[in-house]
């Protein structure tokens, strides 16, 4: 199961339109904003990469809330 999180999603059929839909859905679901520099299919082409980016975005959002 763990090795499946590293499979390239573009090799499994994720195109750029699907990628944008996924990003928007994740941003809305987790109330986060993905960093612009990571909004590339190559930066978010595996479940593991997406999970790491979401985790970081949530932590950063919480840190910003605490500082305000």
PyMOL commands that set and color helices and strands:
alter all, ss='L'
color gray80, all
select helices_A, chain A and resi 2-6+16-30+36-38+47-67
alter helices_A, ss='H'
color red, helices_A
deselect
rebuild
show_as cartoon
